[in-house]
């Protein structure tokens, strides 16, 4: 057993910013989305373009981590004495009805200068203790906060999404409410009293009585063949009208179980990435005579480079994962089937994470995105 205080990746929280033991800086926001089933196809396209604009202004070595929780809850009516008769009856009609409660956090992480990329075999989870890095560049912090402010402004100006900065007490928690770090580590609700639970990472992930399973999307052969900002929801569509929902809605509100959807974007040095791809193209081209697969890969890499240069594309690495959990081990197979069906509905192939699951879960701790195993991105 390891004392989590010795390896906890978040070294301190100050000035509404999380500082990791390696010197990484993380700013967190609470995200307010549009109401479900209220956006049109044009709204989804506009929001998509706003995200693209916002991502372009972030500096190199920045990680964007979006974390969506979907928790099964029961409606609790407001039976205030001053409420009208109709209001009380309306509340009683929905009393006890189950629904998926959604909350979303967005975290921007600026990796420390000179920090080595983590992998499944090189993670702070594998260490017995972390030696904090106290060397922080004040100019780096100011520049990062300025870019993060511009990022938030672009998204807010779209009018389709709202971002609220999360302050120190909401990050770490108080005696009366769990912070976002506790919410993730112990699977707690934000309005619940703080409760420490044992975390087991051997032979599967267990948090208290809950068993957690991770399904990843990172390889090209696992991702959908066609991606977009929206899809048509057939159940609410007709022959003449198309009802639009978000592209990954099958992993969100349409998945009826306790789950969390994590999205990571790793923004590196664009010029360095293009040079690396150019070297890869040359290697594949020299080996194309020995294998048709090499020739196809060389042509695909060349096409990507041509588009990136001609259209000013920004190369990034990405990872997506779905975490599901239950306190009934007999229902784990049912959850696996639900997760697999949800990914198949968006033409993706679910990969059940086993060997690398602890490292992926560890990197999902708010403020620790820089410790994500890059071999899974």
N, C-alpha and C positions, 0 to 999 in steps of 0.2 A: 504494500500500500504506500502511495506517495502523498505527502502533504501538498495539497493544491496551492498553498500559499508560496511554496518554493518555486513552482513552475508556472504560476498564473501569468499569462502573457501581458496583461495590462499592468504596467508598473505604477502608474499614478493617473489621476484625473484632476485637471486644473484648467481654469479658464474655458470651461465647456469643451475641453479637448482631451481625448484619451491618448496617453503616451505609453507605448509598449516598452518592454524590457530591452528591445533592440534599438529604440530611438525612433520608431515609426509614429507618425501623428495621424489621428483619426478624428474626424468631425462627423457627428451623427445628426440626422434629421428625422422627424416624424412626417410621414407622407399621407396626404389626404387625396384620395382618388375620386373620380367621378362616381356617382351612384351606379350600382350595377344595372345593366340593361338600359342606360340612359344616353349612351353616346352613339353618334352616327358614324358611318364610314369615314366621312370627312374629318370628324373629330379625332378618330384614331390616327389618320394620316398626319394631321396637324401636330398631334402629340409626338408622333414618331420623329417628325422633322425637328421639333423642339429639342428632343433628346439628342439628336445628332449635332445640332448647333452647340448645345451645352457641353457635350463630351469633347468637342474640338478645342475648347479653350482650356481644358485641364492640362497641367504640365506633365512631362514624361515621368514615368515611375509612379504613377497614380493608380490606385485600385478603386473601382466603383463596386460596392457591394449592396445589393438590394435584397431585403429579407422580408418575406411576406408570411405571416402566421394566419392559419385558418383553424379555429378551435370550435368544436361543437359545444354550444351553450343553450340554455333554456331562457326564454324571455321572462323577465320579471317586471310585472306591471307596476305603474306608479299610482298607488291608491291614496293619493293625497286627499285630505278632507275637503279642501277648497276646490277640488276638481269637479267639473260639471257631471251631470248624470250620464250624458252620452260618452264623455271621456272615460269615466269609470267603466262603463259597459264595454267600450272598445278595448280597454286594457285587460278586462277579464276575458274577452274573447281570445286574446293571444297569450294569456297567462300559461306558462309551462311549455309553450311550443318550442321545438328545437330549431336552431338555425346555426349557420357557420359565422362565427364572429371573426372579422378580419381586422388586422392591424399590420402596418407596414413601416419599416425603417429603412433609411438610406444612409450608408456610411461611405465617406470619402477618406481614403488612406493615402498618405504620402510616405513612401518608403524612405528609410534612412539612407543617406549617401553611402555608397560602397557596400550596401547590404547584399549578402549572397542570397540567391533564389533558394527557396525551400523546396524539398522534395519529400516523397514518402519515407525515404531513409534518412533525411536530414531535416528534422523538425524539432522545435522546442519541446514538443511532447515527449521526445526520446531522451531528454536530459533530466538529470536529477535535480538541477537547480539552474536558474538563469542569472547571469551576471548583468545587472542593468547597465545600459550605455547612457552616461550622463551628458555626452557631448551633443548638444542641440544648437543648431544654427538659428539665431533669432531672425535673420533675414529670410531664411527658408520658411519659417513659421508664418511670418507676415505675408510673404508672397503666396503661400498656400491658402491662407485665409482670404486673401483678396480674390484669388481665382475661384475659390469655393463660393464666395459671395456672388460673383458674376454668374457662376453655374446656376445657383439658386434663382437669380433674377431672371435668367432666360426661361427657365421652366415655369416660374410663377407668371411671367408675362403672357404665357400661352392661355392662361385662364382655365386650363384643363386639369391642373394638378397644383396642390399646395404643399409647401415644405416649411416646417417649423423646427428651429434649432432646439436640440435637446440639451438641457443644462446639467450641471454637475450632479445634483440630487437625483435626477431622473436617470442618469448614467449609472451611478453607483447604488442607488436605492436608499431608502430611509428605514427607520424602525416600523413605519406603517405601510410602506409600499415597496414592491420589488422593482429594482432598476432593470435596464435592458440587458445588462450582463447576467443578472440573476434569472431573468425571464428565459434567456437562452440556455444557460447551464443547467437549470433545474426545471425547465418547462413550466414556468409559472405565469399566471395572468398578471397584468400590470397593476390591477387593483387588489391583488391578494397580499396577505401578510407574508413577509419574507420567510422562507422555509428552506433549510439546507438539506439536500438529499445526496446520498452516495452516488457516485458516477463510476460505473464499471465499463472498461473498454476492452476487456479480454473476453473472447468467445461471444462476440456481439456487444452492442452498446445497450447498457441498462442505466436508466436514471431513476433512482428510487424503485417504484414498482413498474415503471413503464419500460417497455422494450422498443427500441428505435431502430429503424431500417432506412438505409440511404440508397437512392437510385440516382446514378449520375448520367449526365449528358456532356460529353467532351470531345469524343472522336467524330471525325467527319462522317463515318459510316453509320453513326448513331443519330445524327441530327436529321431533321426533316429535309426532304429534297427541295422543298420550296418554302421560304419564310416570308412573312409579311407583317403588317401592322394589325391586321384583322382577319377574321374568318367569318363565314356565314353560319349562323346557328339555325340548323334545319328545323328544329322543333318549333321555332317562332316565325319561320319564313313561309312564304307562299310562292306560287308560280310567278307572281308579279312583283313581289317585294322581297328584299333580302334583309334579314335582321343581323346586324353586325355585333360581334363580340371580340374581345382581345384574342390575339393569336394563341396565347398560352392559357386561355381560360380553363381548359380541361385540367390543368394542373393547379387551378385556383379555386374559385367558388363552385365549380362544377364537380369537384372531387369531394365526395361526402365522407370525410373522416378527418381526424386531427392530423394536420400536416403543416409543413413549412416548405416554401419554395425559395431557394437561394439562387441569385444570379450574380456572377462575377465578371467584370471586364477589367483586364490588365492592360494599361496603357504604357507602352515602353517607348524607347527611342525609335521613331519612325524611320529615320535614315539608316540606323543600324539594322533594323529589321529588314528593310529592303535590300541592303547589301548582303545580309545573311541568306535571303531568298535567292538572290542572284548567284551566289556561290552554290547553293543547292541546285539551281537550274543547270549550271555548268557541269556539276557532278552527274546529274541524271542524264544530261545530253551525251556525255562521254560514255555512259553505260547503256545508252538506248539500243545499241547494236546487239546487246546480249539478252534483252528482255523487252517485250512489247509494253509491259507495265511501266518500265522506266521511261520509255518514249512518251507514253500517255501522261505520266506524272510530270515530265519535263515540259510538255506542251501546256499542261494546266498551270504550272508555275509561271511559265512565260506569259500566258494570258492574264494571270492575276497581276503580274508586275506591270504589264502594259496598261491595264485598267487603273491600277493604283497611281501610276505616274500621270496618265492622261486626265484622269478625273479627280486627282488630288485626294485619293482615298487614304484613310488613316488605318494602318494595320494594327489590330489588337488581338490579344488572346482572350479566350472566354471559357467559362465553365458554368454549368447549370446543374443543380441537384434538387431532388425532392426527398424530404425527410418525413416519414410517417411513423406514428407510434401508438401503442395501446398498452393497457395494463393487463390485458387478457392474452396470454401466449397462444391460446387456441385460435385467436382471430388474426394472427400474423399472416397466415397464408392467404386469407381473404384480403388483407391490406395489400399484399404483394400483387394479387390479381387485379385489384382496383388500380394500383399505381401503373402496372404494365398496360392495362387497358386504356388508361388516361393518356399515356405517352403514345400508344399505338394510334389513338384517335387523332393525334397531330402528326402522324407519320414519322414518329421517332421510335428508336429502339432503346428500351430501358436496360441499363446495366446495373445489376445489383452489386453494390460495393461491399466487399468483405475485408480483404487484406488492408486496403487503404482507407477504410471507413473511419477509424479513429482519427487519422490525420486530417481528413476532410471535415469531420465534426469539430475538431480542435480549431481549425482555421476559421470556422464560422462564428467563433466567439467575437462579439463586437469589439473592434479594436485590434484584431489579430489576423486580418485578411492578408497581410504581408507574409504570413507564415503558411499560406496555401501551397500545397505540393504541386509545383508547376508541371510535373510529369502527368498530371490529370487535367491539364488545361490545353 
